[in-house]
Amino acid sequence: MNEALQQSLYDKLSREQDKYRDWLKGQPPEEILHHSYEYTVREDILMSMEELTLSEAETRALLLSPSPMAILLPVYPYPADHARENVELDAYRASFRANVSCKDAIEAAIRDNYRDNRLDTAAVGQVAEQFGQERMLYVLAATVRHFDYDGRISRDNKRWANTIPVYENKDGMDSDRSVQFVVSSHPGLTDLFLTQARQEQRLRQPLTADEIKAEAARLLGKLQEPVQPNSPGGTHFMAEVSRDFMERAGAKDTAALQKLLPFSTLALTTLKDRRGVYALIGKDEDRSQSFRRPSVRSKLQQASAEQKQPAAKKKDLEL
């Protein structure tokens, strides 16, 4: 299974490199020279994949990425002085040029996808596919920090940007080199692009136990609100499961959600002519219940089983 997955990953990386090579061929000779180190590194990554053995989890994670090469070619976050002291100037320069190219791609994506007073969500995917989420968000964080004074950028995005390490990168004239990859689109549109990019990143993150519990609490409250059954046929009480939750949830997440809700007739289902997934319970359910918690007996049984397990292993060894 893992061998087939690794072949799929190699094929995906190869296609990504072919696309990059085609783009590079269309650039002026001077620009091609600027990207020569980056091209060489990408070729080395592709060649190493023929011998490198990744775990199944790592392989699947890379396959899910729209740009696995960008993950394997990470952002170099440190300034030129640090790179010079640590003999890493080639890596710094390649990453810096990629940041500038990513900035250009963000501006083009905003320009191409803004119409009728709205920014199409395809704009974020257009950039992430070419440069990866990490580099795209790094460039956006640098941009927001540069425009920290601008009221057209939301406070939430400013708070987020300040959590991303973006170092000052002074040149000989005491100017910050990082301004070369600051996005120059309208700040309001840059803010909207960043909001969508952060939402895309969040949807890729696995759900935590606290997030599952929070969704269960929200659903419990929604199911307790109506006085009369509110399903289309009037036979059930219902509440829509958060669409963000469903986009991120796997089978284990929905099972954990159902275990927290105390209703014996609970079902998660779709409804005809309606979008989304709904939690339905019978109209005769006791809706005054709170979260379902493990019984004292089940806790004692679990503790007893955990205590017996080492003894059982010891017995097996003696036999």
Disulfide bonds with the S-S distance in Angstrom:
none
